Amino acid sequence: MKKHFLGTALLIGATFLFLAARLTAQGCVAVRQLGGCGNASSSTLLTKGQWQAGINYRYFRSFRHFRSDHEETERVENGTEVINITHIAEIGLSYSLSNRFSVSVNLPVISYDRASLYEHYGNSTTANPEQKRFHTKACGIGDLRLAGSFWLFDPGHSPNHNIALGLGIKLPTGNENVQDEFHRRKATDGSDSIVVRAVDQSIQLGDGGVGINLEIQGYVSLFNRATLYASGSYLSNPRNTNNTLTRGTLTGVDPLIAYHSVADQYFARLGINYTLWPAANLSASLGTRLEGVPSKDLIGKSEGFRRPGYILAAEPGLFFQRGQANIALTVPLALYRNRVKSVYDLADPTGQRHGDAAFADYSINLGLAWRFGRRPHTQTDQPQGSMWKEAGH
C-alpha cells in the first residue's frame, strides 16, 4: 500500500512540475475557459451509466497593468487603466461509459465589458481633455469543448489515489471577430464620430481555431480527512492567425501583428483538500493556481497579435455536497503576475519593445453540479470512498 501511495504521489508531483516547466491570467491576457479552468473538472468519479450536469461561473475584473512583472501603478493613479469585466457561465454535461471512462461536452456563455480611454479619444489630456472613458462589449457563446477522460486505476480497488488522463478537442463556435463602436474626436471641430471595428482580442468570444486539449488530474489521500490534489491542462492551437484585424485596418500596422494570433493556453493546480465536517460533507482546500498564454505555441507559428503572460495565485476553496448535488467555491488571489514578451516584442532588434497587459487581483469561481441516471447497486459497481472525490474537491 505504501509503495502504491508513494508512487502515485511522485507521479502527480512530477506531472505538475512538468506542466509548470513546459509553459513559459486573467484580463488582457486572453485566457479563455478550458473546462477544467472552473471548479469542476470533466474527470469526476462517475459510475457506469451516470450523468453529471453542471455549470461553472467565473468572474473577474482586470485593471492592474504589468510590463514583465513590474506593475505600472501610474495607470490607475492617472485614471488611464483599461478595465475588463468578465462573466463566464460554462455549461457542462458528462456521461460515464464505465467506472473509469467518461465523455463530456462544455460550452461557455460569456459576457465581456471593456472600458478604456486609449482605444477611443486617447489617454493624453491634449487628445482627451475630459478624460472620457467608453465601453465596448461582447456577449454570446464561446468555443465548444468535447473531451474524454480515463482513470488509470480502477476506483473500486484504488479509493485513496488515482490519476485521470483526458484528451479533448476545442471547436471554434465562438465569434472571433466581434465588432463594436469606437469613438473618435473629429480633427475639424472636436465633435464625436463613430468607427465600427473588431473589439480587443481579450474580449473576443472565440479564437477561430480548432484546438487539442490535454488534461491530467490526480489525488492521493495523505492522512485522515486530507487529500493532495493536482491537475493541469494545455490547449494547443496549431492555427497561426485568424481573420480579425488587430486595429481594424492594415494601414500602418506591422504585418507581424496585423491579425489576431490563435494562441495556446494552459493552467495547473496543486493543493490540499481537508474535510472540515464529515457529517455535513463540507470540505475546504488551499492550493496554488497557474494559468496563462505562452509566447510561442507548441505547434505551428506564433505570429499575430497576442499578449502572452501568466498569473500565479493562491486558491482557497469550500466544497459542499448534499445528496446528488455539489457546490464548489474557489477564490484565486493573485500572488505574481507577468506579461512576458511576445514574438512581436522579441523581433525588436533593440530589445526595448515590451507590451503591457492588465491583470485582476482575484477571480470568483462558483460551480454547481447534479448527478443523475443509473445508481450503483453492488459493491463492485460503487467506487469506494466519496462518490464526489476528484482532483481539487
C-alpha positions in Angstrom: 0.0 0.0 0.0 2.8 2.4 0.9 4.5 1.7 -2.5 1.3 2.5 -4.4 0.8 5.7 -2.3 4.4 7.0 -2.8 4.4 6.0 -6.5 1.2 7.9 -7.2 2.3 10.9 -5.1 5.6 11.1 -7.0 3.8 10.8 -10.4 1.3 13.5 -9.5 4.1 15.8 -8.3 6.3 15.1 -11.3 3.4 15.8 -13.7 2.6 19.1 -12.1 6.2 20.2 -12.3 6.4 19.0 -15.9 3.4 21.2 -16.8 4.8 24.2 -14.9 8.2 23.8 -16.5 6.9 23.4 -20.1 4.8 26.5 -20.0 6.9 29.7 -20.3 -4.3 35.0 -16.4 -6.7 36.8 -16.4 -7.6 40.1 -18.1 -5.9 41.4 -21.2 -4.0 38.1 -21.3 -6.8 36.3 -23.2 -7.1 33.1 -21.1 -10.4 31.5 -22.1 -12.4 28.9 -20.3 -10.8 25.4 -20.6 -13.5 23.3 -18.9 -11.1 22.4 -16.1 -10.4 26.0 -15.5 -13.6 26.2 -13.5 -14.3 24.4 -10.2 -15.4 21.1 -11.6 -13.2 19.0 -13.8 -14.6 16.8 -16.5 -12.9 13.8 -14.9 -15.1 13.1 -11.8 -15.6 9.7 -10.3 -18.8 8.7 -12.0 -20.1 5.1 -12.0 -21.1 3.4 -15.2 -24.3 4.9 -16.7 -24.2 8.0 -14.6 -24.7 11.5 -15.9 -23.5 14.8 -14.4 -24.8 18.2 -15.4 -23.2 21.3 -14.1 -22.5 25.0 -14.5 -19.3 26.8 -13.6 -19.5 30.6 -13.2 -16.4 32.8 -13.2 -16.0 36.5 -12.6 -13.0 38.8 -12.6 -12.2 42.5 -13.1 -8.8 43.2 -14.5 -7.3 46.7 -14.3 -3.7 46.5 -13.0 -1.2 46.9 -15.8 2.0 44.9 -15.9 5.0 45.0 -18.2 7.1 41.9 -17.3 6.4 41.6 -13.6 6.6 45.3 -13.0 3.2 47.0 -12.2 2.7 50.3 -13.9 0.9 51.9 -10.9 0.7 55.2 -12.7 -2.1 53.9 -14.9 -4.5 53.5 -12.0 -3.3 56.7 -10.4 -3.8 58.7 -13.6 -7.1 57.0 -14.4 -5.9 55.7 -17.8 -6.1 52.0 -16.9 -8.1 49.5 -19.1 -10.8 47.8 -17.2 -12.1 44.4 -18.4 -15.1 42.9 -16.5 -15.7 39.2 -17.3 -18.6 36.9 -16.6 -18.4 33.3 -17.9 -21.0 30.6 -17.3 -19.8 27.3 -18.6 -22.4 24.7 -19.1 -21.2 21.1 -19.0 -22.6 17.6 -19.3 -20.7 14.4 -18.6 -21.6 10.7 -19.1 -19.7 7.7 -17.8 -19.4 4.8 -20.2 -17.7 2.8 -17.4 -16.4 3.3 -13.9 -13.2 4.6 -15.4 -14.0 6.2 -18.8 -16.3 9.2 -19.3 -17.1 11.8 -22.0 -18.1 15.4 -21.6 -19.2 18.5 -23.5 -18.7 22.0 -22.3 -20.0 25.3 -23.7 -19.2 28.7 -22.2 -21.7 31.6 -22.3 -19.8 34.8 -22.0 -20.3 38.5 -21.2 -17.4 40.9 -21.6 -17.2 44.6 -20.9 -14.1 46.7 -21.7 -13.7 50.3 -20.7 -10.7 52.4 -21.9 -9.5 55.8 -23.0 -6.7 54.9 -25.4 -8.9 53.0 -27.8 -11.2 55.9 -28.3 -10.2 59.6 -27.8 -6.8 58.6 -26.2 -5.1 58.8 -22.9 -3.5 62.2 -23.1 -5.2 65.3 -21.8 -4.5 67.0 -25.1 -6.4 64.5 -27.2 -8.9 63.7 -24.4 -9.1 66.8 -22.2 -12.2 65.5 -20.3 -10.6 62.0 -19.9 -13.7 60.4 -21.3 -13.9 56.6 -21.0 -16.0 54.5 -23.4 -17.1 50.8 -23.4 -17.0 48.0 -25.9 -18.8 44.7 -25.3 -19.0 41.1 -26.4 -21.7 38.7 -25.4 -22.5 35.2 -26.7 -21.3 31.6 -26.7 -17.6 30.7 -26.6 -15.7 27.8 -28.1 -17.2 24.3 -27.6 -15.1 21.6 -26.0 -15.6 17.8 -26.3 -13.4 15.6 -24.2 -12.9 12.1 -22.9 -11.1 11.1 -19.7 -9.8 7.8 -18.3 -8.9 6.9 -14.7 -5.7 4.8 -14.7 -6.6 2.8 -11.7 -10.0 1.1 -11.0 -11.7 3.4 -8.5 -13.3 0.3 -6.8 -9.8 -1.0 -6.0 -8.0 2.3 -5.6 -10.1 4.5 -3.3 -7.2 6.6 -1.9 -5.2 7.5 -5.0 -5.9 7.8 -8.7 -4.9 9.7 -11.9 -7.1 10.6 -14.8 -5.8 11.5 -18.3 -8.0 13.4 -20.7 -8.0 14.3 -24.4 -10.3 16.9 -25.9 -11.0 19.0 -29.0 -11.9 22.6 -29.0 -14.2 23.8 -31.8 -14.4 27.4 -33.0 -18.0 28.0 -32.1 -17.3 31.4 -30.5 -17.2 34.5 -32.7 -13.6 35.6 -33.1 -14.5 38.8 -34.9 -17.0 40.6 -32.6 -17.4 44.2 -33.8 -18.5 47.2 -31.7 -18.5 51.0 -31.9 -15.3 53.1 -31.1 -15.4 56.8 -30.5 -13.2 59.2 -32.4 -12.9 63.0 -32.0 -13.0 64.8 -35.3 -10.0 66.9 -36.0 -12.1 69.7 -37.6 -14.4 70.7 -34.7 -13.7 68.1 -32.0 -17.1 66.5 -32.3 -17.7 62.8 -31.7 -17.7 60.3 -34.5 -18.2 56.5 -34.6 -16.0 53.8 -36.1 -17.1 50.2 -36.1 -14.3 47.6 -35.9 -13.2 44.5 -34.0 -13.1 44.7 -30.2 -9.9 43.9 -28.4 -8.6 40.4 -28.5 -9.1 40.0 -24.7 -12.9 40.2 -25.1 -13.3 38.2 -28.3 -15.7 35.3 -27.7 -13.5 32.8 -29.5 -10.1 32.5 -31.2 -11.2 30.9 -34.5 -9.0 27.8 -34.2 -9.5 24.1 -33.8 -7.5 23.1 -30.7 -6.4 19.9 -29.0 -6.7 19.9 -25.2 -4.6 17.6 -23.0 -5.6 17.2 -19.3 -4.3 15.4 -16.3 -5.5 15.3 -12.7 -5.0 13.1 -9.7 -5.3 12.8 -6.0 -3.7 11.0 -3.1 -5.1 10.6 0.4 -2.4 11.9 2.8 -3.9 11.2 6.2 -7.3 11.2 7.9 -9.6 13.8 6.0 -6.7 15.2 3.9 -6.1 14.7 0.2 -3.4 16.1 -2.1 -4.7 17.1 -5.5 -3.1 18.2 -8.7 -4.5 19.0 -12.2 -3.3 20.6 -15.4 -4.5 21.3 -18.9 -2.7 22.5 -22.1 -4.7 23.7 -25.1 -2.7 23.6 -28.3 -3.9 25.8 -31.2 -2.0 25.0 -34.4 -3.6 27.7 -36.4 -1.3 30.8 -36.7 -3.7 33.7 -37.0 -7.4 34.3 -37.6 -9.0 36.9 -39.9 -9.6 39.5 -37.3 -7.8 42.8 -37.9 -5.9 43.9 -34.8 -6.6 47.6 -35.3 -9.4 47.4 -37.8 -7.1 48.2 -40.7 -3.9 47.1 -42.4 -2.8 50.7 -42.9 0.3 51.4 -40.8 0.2 48.1 -39.0 3.3 45.8 -38.8 2.4 42.6 -40.8 3.7 40.5 -37.8 0.7 41.7 -35.7 -1.9 42.7 -38.4 -4.2 39.9 -37.3 -5.1 38.3 -34.0 -3.0 35.3 -33.0 -4.6 31.9 -32.3 -2.6 31.3 -29.1 -2.1 28.2 -26.9 -3.1 28.5 -23.3 -2.7 26.5 -20.1 -3.5 26.1 -16.4 -2.2 24.0 -13.5 -3.3 23.5 -9.9 -1.8 21.9 -6.8 -3.1 21.8 -3.2 -4.6 20.0 -0.3 -8.3 19.4 0.4 -9.4 18.8 4.0 -12.8 17.6 5.2 -13.9 20.0 7.8 -17.3 18.4 8.8 -17.7 14.9 7.5 -21.3 14.6 8.7 -22.3 17.6 6.6 -20.0 16.7 3.6 -18.2 20.1 4.0 -14.6 20.4 3.0 -12.0 23.2 2.4 -9.0 23.4 0.2 -5.9 25.5 -0.1 -3.6 25.4 -3.1 -1.9 27.3 -5.9 -3.2 28.0 -9.4 -1.1 28.9 -12.5 -2.7 30.0 -15.8 -1.6 31.9 -18.8 -0.7 32.2 -22.5 2.8 31.3 -23.8 4.8 33.5 -26.2 5.2 30.6 -28.6 2.9 27.7 -29.4 3.9 24.1 -29.2 2.7 23.5 -32.8 2.8 25.9 -35.7 3.8 29.6 -36.0 3.1 32.1 -33.2 2.7 35.3 -35.3 -0.2 37.8 -35.0 -1.2 40.0 -32.1 -1.2 38.4 -28.6 -0.5 39.4 -25.0 1.4 36.4 -23.5 1.7 36.2 -19.8 0.7 34.3 -16.7 -0.6 34.7 -13.2 0.2 32.6 -10.1 -2.5 32.7 -7.4 -3.3 31.2 -4.0 -6.5 29.3 -4.3 -8.7 28.8 -1.2 -11.9 26.9 -1.7 -15.0 25.5 0.0 -17.0 22.4 -1.2 -20.4 21.1 -0.1 -22.3 18.0 -1.1 -25.9 17.2 -0.4 -27.5 14.2 -2.0 -26.7 14.2 -5.7 -25.9 18.0 -5.7 -22.4 19.5 -5.3 -21.4 23.1 -4.7 -17.8 24.4 -5.1 -16.5 27.9 -4.5 -12.9 29.0 -5.1 -11.4 32.5 -5.0 -7.9 32.6 -6.5 -5.9 35.5 -5.2 -3.1 36.9 -7.3 0.4 36.3 -5.9 2.5 37.0 -9.0 1.7 38.4 -12.5 4.0 38.6 -15.5 3.3 40.0 -19.0 6.1 38.3 -20.9 7.5 39.3 -24.3 5.6 38.2 -27.4 7.1 37.1 -30.7 6.5 40.7 -31.9 8.3 42.1 -28.9 11.2 39.7 -29.4 11.6 40.8 -33.0 12.7 44.3 -31.9 16.4 44.4 -32.7 17.0 46.9 -29.9 15.4 44.6 -27.3 13.4 47.5 -25.9 9.9 46.7 -27.1 7.7 45.1 -24.4 4.0 45.4 -24.4 1.8 45.5 -21.3 -1.3 43.7 -20.1 -3.9 44.2 -17.4 -4.5 41.6 -14.7 -7.0 41.0 -12.0 -6.4 40.9 -8.2 -8.7 37.9 -7.8 -11.4 35.9 -9.5 -14.5 34.2 -8.2 -15.3 30.6 -9.4 -18.6 29.0 -8.4 -19.5 25.5 -9.6 -22.9 23.7 -9.3 -23.3 20.1 -10.3 -26.0 17.5 -10.2 -25.7 13.7 -10.8 -28.5 11.5 -12.2 -29.0 8.3 -14.1 -28.0 4.8 -13.1 -27.3 4.4 -9.4 -24.8 1.6 -8.3 -26.5 -1.5 -6.8 -23.5 -3.6 -5.9 -20.2 -3.1 -4.2 -18.3 -3.8 -7.4 -20.3 -1.0 -9.1 -19.7 1.5 -6.4 -16.3 3.2 -6.3 -15.0 3.1 -2.7 -14.7 6.4 -0.8 -16.5 9.5 -1.6 -18.5 9.5 -4.9 -17.6 13.1 -5.3 -13.9 12.7 -4.8 -11.9 14.4 -7.6 -8.8 16.4 -8.0 -9.2 19.6 -6.1 -12.6 18.7 -4.5 
